[in-house]
């Protein structure tokens, strides 16, 4: 017999096995049906027995007497039928989707207790199993939108909303994957917003809990929710079909939307007071997940510089610290330092930038990196960072240490090459350092911080053949004379 007839006959045999009403036959019949369905050719109207099989299989999956684990195994098998199987019987697929869609909308609207929520989940799993194997067209996107709305509306009736968030994530992320983002932008945004809100809620509950046990529980849930957010923003998620640039804009507050508001609340809820103390230790890990996810999203959008730019214009200190962390993740930090330097006089932002610059410079000064591939580009980036540092509103302790570290990260014995950087050091950094070191009485703190910074700055200017060599020499004589 032909291939189509053979597949149809096998599906008919599985349908008869399921119709016998014997529970031990259900699981093996469903497994066999899934394997056979994958052999379908996709030729139209070649599987007339598919309707009977699907009717039996869905009926068993929705049977309240079935164990939830067994029912889930049945929907997993249904999800493995493949695109060609449903392409062979489009009317069967359309009828099944329409009926399940209507049932899901009705059940979610009337759900009031955990039993009804479980029914919603069962129908949603069946519908998701079919939708994942259908073509991603406009009709599919509309069904997905109703699907997302139904699941989110049922959340209020769930006994454990955090567990329902897991269900929504599991069912929706694969359903939306592979679609044109323009068709799924709204349901995607609602799903991402829900997961971001979950992070915020659990973070606030962890900090405000009245017992350490409750606090730890919410902190762990916050970490899991942050992991789900990372999945929604990753290349393995729905954004593989486009939309990364739009969502990045929302996360960076450049495009006002519900996602923008949710992401802002989320990152601000993860402000860490003491990373060495619970629940902040766990929340700190969640914050790192969120920052890493933002960096990955920027890479997916091929616009990593936008995160550094968002940091540079941030006026809130906590926002700046978060964006700065994300901007420097998974890249050579020296390449982003200049772009992420604050464009305002917020002292907290400058202190955060200086601490980061010191850390990056110390890493760049390691012998393996100072002489390896990209050493020339790294040196240029460090000089740009030095120039950016000179724009700090005032030179204090953090600035001194950053200046010393950045100068020390340059090749041994080499001076600053870029004329703009030399000018900034000579006209801004050196005068500030001289003023600090000529104060009377000079403190040990000034000597320990401003002294090394002055020595590093002057020595880097001393190598060259322009007027800034004289500036360095004159400044050095002034300081030496002042200190006696």
C-alpha positions in Angstrom: 0.0 0.0 0.0 1.0 3.6 -0.4 2.8 5.4 2.4 -0.3 7.6 3.2 -2.6 4.6 3.4 -0.1 2.7 5.7 0.2 5.7 8.1 -3.6 6.1 8.1 -4.1 2.4 8.9 -1.7 2.5 11.7 -3.3 5.7 13.2 -6.7 3.9 12.9 -5.3 0.9 14.9 -4.1 3.3 17.6 -7.5 5.0 17.7 -9.2 1.6 18.2 -6.8 0.8 21.0 -7.7 4.1 22.7 -11.4 3.5 22.2 -11.4 0.3 24.1 -11.3 2.2 27.4 -8.5 0.2 28.9 -6.1 2.5 30.8 -3.0 0.3 30.3 -3.4 0.6 26.5 -3.6 4.4 26.5 0.1 5.4 27.0 1.6 2.8 24.5 -1.1 3.6 21.9 -0.4 7.4 22.2 3.4 6.8 21.9 2.8 4.6 18.8 0.5 7.2 17.3 3.1 10.0 17.7 5.8 7.9 16.0 3.5 6.9 13.2 2.2 10.5 12.7 5.7 11.8 12.1 5.9 9.6 9.0 3.0 11.4 7.3 3.8 12.9 3.9 1.7 16.0 4.2 -0.3 15.2 1.1 -3.9 16.6 1.5 -6.7 14.4 2.7 -4.6 11.2 3.2 -5.3 10.6 6.9 -9.1 10.2 7.3 -8.7 8.3 10.5 -6.8 11.2 12.2 -10.0 12.8 13.4 -11.0 9.7 15.3 -7.5 9.3 16.8 -7.3 12.9 18.0 -10.8 12.8 19.4 -9.8 9.8 21.5 -6.4 11.1 22.5 -7.7 14.5 23.6 -10.6 12.9 25.4 -8.2 10.8 27.5 -5.9 13.8 28.2 -8.9 15.8 29.5 -10.3 12.9 31.5 -10.4 14.0 35.2 -9.8 10.4 36.3 -6.4 10.4 34.6 -3.3 11.1 36.7 -2.0 14.6 35.9 1.4 13.1 35.0 -0.1 10.6 32.6 -2.4 13.2 31.0 0.7 15.4 30.5 2.5 12.5 28.8 -0.5 12.2 26.4 -0.3 15.9 25.4 3.5 15.6 25.0 2.8 12.8 22.4 0.2 14.9 20.7 2.8 17.7 20.4 5.1 15.2 18.5 2.7 14.6 15.7 4.5 17.0 13.4 3.7 19.6 10.8 3.0 17.1 8.0 0.4 15.2 9.9 -1.8 18.3 10.5 -1.1 19.5 7.0 -2.6 16.3 5.7 -5.9 17.1 7.4 -6.2 20.9 7.7 -9.9 20.7 8.5 -9.4 18.4 11.4 -6.7 20.7 12.8 -8.8 23.8 12.4 -11.8 22.2 14.0 -9.8 20.9 16.9 -8.1 24.3 17.5 -11.4 26.1 17.3 -13.1 23.8 19.8 -10.2 23.9 22.3 -9.8 27.6 21.9 -13.5 28.1 22.8 -13.2 25.7 25.8 -10.1 27.5 27.0 -11.7 30.9 26.9 -14.8 29.7 28.6 -13.0 27.9 31.4 -10.5 30.6 32.1 -13.3 33.2 32.4 -15.2 31.2 34.9 -12.2 29.7 36.9 -12.7 30.4 40.6 -10.8 27.6 42.4 -7.8 25.3 42.0 -9.9 22.5 40.4 -11.0 24.7 37.6 -7.5 26.1 37.2 -6.3 22.5 36.6 -8.9 22.1 33.9 -7.7 25.3 32.3 -4.2 23.9 32.3 -5.3 20.6 30.8 -7.1 22.2 27.9 -4.2 24.7 27.4 -1.7 21.8 27.1 -3.8 20.1 24.4 -4.3 23.4 22.5 -0.6 24.2 22.7 0.4 20.7 21.5 -1.6 21.3 18.3 -0.7 24.9 17.8 3.0 24.2 18.0 2.7 22.1 14.9 0.7 24.5 12.7 2.0 27.2 10.3 2.8 30.5 11.9 0.4 32.8 10.1 -1.9 35.6 11.2 -4.7 33.2 12.3 -2.2 31.3 14.4 -1.0 34.6 16.0 -4.6 35.6 16.9 -5.2 32.2 18.5 -2.0 32.6 20.5 -3.1 36.0 21.7 -6.3 34.5 23.1 -4.3 31.7 24.5 -2.1 34.0 26.4 -5.0 36.1 27.7 -6.8 33.0 28.9 -3.8 31.8 30.9 -3.1 35.2 32.5 -6.7 35.7 33.4 -6.8 32.3 35.2 -3.8 33.2 37.4 -6.0 35.1 39.9 -7.8 31.8 40.7 -4.6 29.8 41.1 -3.9 28.6 44.6 -0.1 29.1 44.0 0.3 32.0 41.5 4.1 31.5 41.3 3.5 27.9 40.1 1.0 29.2 37.5 3.7 31.5 36.2 5.8 28.4 35.5 2.9 26.9 33.6 2.4 30.1 31.6 6.1 30.2 30.8 6.3 26.6 29.7 3.2 26.7 27.5 3.6 30.1 25.9 7.3 30.4 25.1 7.4 27.5 22.7 4.1 28.4 21.3 5.3 31.9 20.2 8.7 30.8 19.1 9.3 30.9 15.4 6.5 33.4 14.6 7.0 36.8 12.9 7.4 39.2 15.8 5.1 41.7 14.2 2.3 39.1 14.6 3.0 38.2 18.2 4.2 41.5 19.6 1.2 42.0 21.9 1.0 38.4 23.4 4.8 38.4 23.8 4.7 41.7 25.6 2.1 40.5 28.0 4.0 37.3 28.8 7.3 39.2 29.4 5.5 41.7 31.5 4.0 39.0 33.7 7.4 37.3 34.3 9.0 40.7 35.1 6.2 41.5 37.5 6.8 38.1 39.2 10.5 39.0 39.8 9.5 42.3 41.3 6.8 40.8 43.5 9.1 38.0 44.9 12.0 40.4 45.4 9.8 42.8 47.5 8.3 39.9 49.4 11.8 38.5 50.2 12.9 41.9 51.6 9.7 42.5 53.5 9.1 39.0 54.9 8.6 38.6 58.6 10.8 35.5 58.9 14.1 34.3 57.4 12.4 31.1 56.1 9.7 33.1 54.2 12.3 35.5 53.0 14.5 32.7 51.6 11.5 31.1 49.9 10.6 34.3 48.1 14.2 35.0 47.1 14.4 31.5 45.5 11.2 32.2 43.6 12.6 35.5 42.5 15.7 33.7 41.1 13.5 31.3 39.2 11.4 34.1 37.7 14.6 35.9 36.7 15.7 32.8 34.8 12.3 32.8 33.0 12.8 36.4 32.0 16.2 35.5 30.6 14.6 32.8 28.5 12.1 35.3 27.0 14.9 37.6 26.1 17.3 35.0 24.7 18.0 33.9 21.1 16.3 30.6 21.9 13.0 32.3 22.7 10.4 34.0 20.5 12.8 36.9 19.7 14.6 34.6 17.3 11.9 35.7 14.8 12.8 39.4 15.2 11.8 42.1 17.6 15.0 42.2 19.7 15.6 45.8 18.9 12.1 46.9 19.9 12.2 45.0 23.2 15.7 46.3 23.9 14.4 49.9 23.5 11.7 49.1 26.0 14.1 47.7 28.5 16.4 50.7 28.2 13.5 53.2 28.8 13.8 54.7 25.3 10.4 53.3 24.2 7.6 53.8 26.8 5.4 50.8 27.2 4.1 48.3 29.7 7.2 46.2 29.2 9.4 49.3 29.9 7.6 50.0 33.1 7.7 46.4 34.2 11.5 46.1 33.5 12.2 49.4 35.4 10.3 48.2 38.4 12.0 44.8 38.2 15.6 46.1 38.1 14.8 48.6 40.9 13.4 45.9 43.1 16.8 44.2 42.9 18.8 46.9 44.6 21.2 45.0 46.9 22.2 46.3 50.3 24.6 43.6 51.3 25.4 40.8 48.8 26.9 38.7 51.6 23.7 38.5 53.6 20.5 36.6 52.8 18.1 37.3 51.1 20.3 39.7 49.3 22.8 37.0 48.3 20.1 35.2 46.3 18.6 38.4 45.0 22.1 39.5 43.8 22.2 36.4 41.7 18.8 37.2 40.3 20.1 40.7 39.5 23.1 39.3 37.7 20.8 37.0 35.6 18.7 40.1 34.6 21.8 42.1 33.7 23.3 39.2 31.7 19.9 38.8 29.9 19.9 42.4 28.9 23.5 42.1 27.6 22.4 39.0 25.6 19.4 40.9 24.2 21.6 43.8 23.1 23.9 41.3 21.3 20.9 39.6 19.7 19.7 43.0 18.5 23.3 43.7 17.3 23.2 47.0 19.2 25.4 46.4 22.3 26.4 50.0 22.4 22.9 51.0 23.3 23.2 49.6 26.8 26.4 51.7 27.5 24.6 54.7 26.1 21.6 54.1 28.4 24.0 54.0 31.3 25.7 57.2 30.4 22.4 59.2 30.4 20.9 57.5 33.5 20.2 60.0 36.3 19.2 57.4 38.9 22.2 55.8 40.6 20.7 52.4 40.8 19.7 52.4 37.2 23.2 53.6 36.2 24.8 50.7 38.2 22.6 48.2 36.6 23.1 49.4 33.0 26.8 49.7 33.6 27.0 46.1 34.8 25.0 44.9 31.7 27.1 47.0 29.3 30.4 45.5 30.4 29.2 41.9 30.5 30.5 39.3 28.0 32.7 41.9 26.3 36.2 43.5 26.8 35.2 46.1 29.5 37.8 48.6 28.3 35.9 48.9 25.0 32.8 50.1 26.7 34.2 52.2 29.5 34.3 55.5 27.6 30.8 55.0 26.2 29.3 54.2 29.6 30.9 57.2 31.4 28.2 59.5 33.0 27.1 62.5 31.0 26.0 64.3 34.1 27.5 65.4 37.5 25.8 62.7 39.6 28.5 61.8 42.1 27.2 58.3 42.8 27.3 57.5 39.1 30.8 58.7 38.8 31.9 56.8 41.8 30.4 53.6 40.3 32.1 54.3 37.0 35.4 54.9 38.7 35.2 51.6 40.7 34.4 49.7 37.5 37.2 51.5 35.6 39.7 50.4 38.3 38.6 46.8 38.1 38.6 46.8 34.3 42.1 48.4 34.1 43.6 45.9 36.6 42.3 43.1 34.3 43.7 44.8 31.2 47.1 45.2 32.9 47.6 41.5 33.1 50.6 40.4 31.0 48.6 38.0 28.9 46.1 40.6 27.9 48.5 43.6 27.6 50.5 41.8 24.9 47.8 39.5 23.3 45.4 40.0 20.4 43.7 43.3 20.5 46.3 45.0 22.6 46.4 48.1 20.4 42.6 48.5 20.5 42.6 47.9 24.2 45.2 50.7 24.7 43.2 53.1 22.6 40.1 52.3 24.7 41.9 52.8 27.9 43.1 56.2 26.7 39.5 57.2 25.8 38.5 56.1 29.3 41.2 58.4 30.8 39.8 61.2 28.7 36.3 60.5 30.0 37.6 60.4 33.6 38.8 63.9 33.3 35.2 65.0 32.9 34.4 64.0 36.4 32.8 66.9 38.4 35.5 66.6 41.1 38.5 64.5 41.7 38.1 62.5 44.9 39.2 59.1 46.2 37.5 56.9 43.6 38.7 59.1 40.8 42.3 59.0 42.1 42.3 55.2 42.2 40.7 54.9 38.7 43.3 57.3 37.3 46.1 55.3 38.8 44.7 52.0 37.5 44.1 53.3 34.0 47.5 54.8 33.7 49.2 51.6 35.1 47.2 49.5 32.5 49.0 51.2 29.6 52.1 49.4 28.3 55.1 49.7 30.6 57.2 52.8 29.9 54.7 54.1 27.2 53.1 57.5 27.4 49.6 58.6 26.4 49.4 58.9 22.6 46.1 60.6 21.9 46.4 64.4 21.9 42.9 64.9 23.3 43.7 62.6 26.2 47.0 64.3 26.9 45.3 67.7 26.8 42.6 66.5 29.2 45.1 65.1 31.7 47.3 68.2 31.6 44.5 70.8 31.9 42.0 68.9 34.1 43.5 66.0 36.0 46.9 67.5 36.9 45.6 70.8 38.3 43.1 69.0 40.5 45.8 66.7 41.8 48.2 69.6 42.5 45.5 71.5 44.4 44.8 68.4 46.5 48.5 67.8 47.3 49.3 71.4 48.1 46.6 71.6 50.8 47.9 72.1 54.3 48.2 70.1 56.3 48.4 67.3 53.7 46.8 64.1 55.0 48.0 60.5 54.7 44.9 59.8 52.7 45.9 62.4 50.1 49.4 61.1 49.9 48.1 57.5 49.6 45.5 58.2 46.9 46.3 61.5 45.2 50.1 60.9 45.3 50.1 57.7 43.2 47.5 59.2 40.8 49.7 62.3 40.3 52.8 60.2 39.7 51.1 57.9 37.2 49.5 60.9 35.4 52.7 62.9 35.2 54.9 60.0 34.1 52.5 59.2 31.2 52.6 62.8 30.1 56.4 62.9 30.3 56.7 60.6 27.3 56.2 62.8 24.2 57.4 65.8 22.3 54.6 68.4 22.9 53.9 71.2 25.4 52.3 68.7 27.8 55.7 67.3 28.7 56.6 70.7 30.1 53.3 70.8 31.9 54.1 67.5 33.6 57.6 68.6 34.6 56.4 71.9 35.9 53.6 70.2 37.9 56.0 67.7 39.3 58.4 70.4 40.5 55.5 72.3 42.1 54.3 69.3 44.0 57.8 68.2 45.1 58.6 71.8 46.3 55.2 72.0 48.1 55.8 68.6 49.9 59.4 69.6 50.8 
